[in-house]
């Protein structure tokens, strides 16, 4: 059963204020400045509302329809659907979002346990990039996310096709922490082709959106969504991005928020990497290895990784040892045996099991890479 956040009256006032059609974030900011709090807005008399100059007549009509019993029923119905509501004054509201430009006043959350929001108190990295990525880009994003998650780092992305999906699939596959930030209602899977990933993140990670449940994925909502992806993160990594990629909008927001940006370099003639190469040209960090990020986050890599591996029950001991020696570079089984100090028969047994589970691929006889 989903563990939810216990409601109080202040939650209901926030829920009312942030859930009305026609009352956007800028208007909410003005109303809070005017009335002092959501409860203050709720208790504004009709005569006071009529004299608020920045409100249109339709907005005054919307604000004038206040029924606490109805608000409570709507709130309870939302909880029954497994959706939590977190506002800017909630204990669970992510600290990293509190000081960003245009912070969301609320987040609708789907997860198996509301305490999973504590993952945002850990080092957090966003991995973003092209929806129409290359196979190399997909594998690179997958492996970056996999490696970072073994250090206890939370991975944030937008659950889109391509790079986003690859990064979040890796974290789910290897038992790490991930958050999908949606550009629609948290009860809607978009794109629909990512329904399996959506369900897995809902069970094993966190899905968040600032939009009221049921909100359709309109194009104009995604740029706003991107500020939350970068806002939740300490570092943003771009894996593949064209010259006019939408990922660059997230980068602009990350820089405004004071976040560090890394880009994976691409070939000079690769149109899908022009955006990444330009970012590096103008001062972004170059991602070449997980150590680049670990150093920036102040994580002592060897000690931290060993602690994570020792506590990770996803793979058996021998499997962890073998997997730690694999990567995007193809490697011969003899070299794997040498590096792991395991018997050749055990290494062969583990690799065969990995192939069956689609964790590794044998690209030619006795040469293996991670998928």
Secondary structure, DSSP 8 states (H G I E B T S, - for coil): --B-----HHHHHHHHHHT-TT--HHHHHHHHHHHSSHHHHHT--HHHHHT-TTS-HHHHHHHH---HHHHHHHHHHHHHTT-EEEETTSTTS-GGGTTSTT--SEEEEEESBGGGGGGGGS-EEEEE--TT--HHHHHHHHHHHHHHHTTT-EEEE---TTHHHHHHHHHHHTT--EEEE-SS-TTS-SSGGGHHHHHHHHHHSEEEESS-TT----HHHHHHHHHHHHHT-SEEEE----TT-THHHHHHHHHHTT-EEEEE---TT-GGGHHHHHHHHTT-EEE-SHHHHHHHHT--HHHHHHHHHHH--SS-HHHHHHHHT--SS-EEHHHHHHHHT--HHHHHHHHHHHHHTTSEEEEETTEEEE-
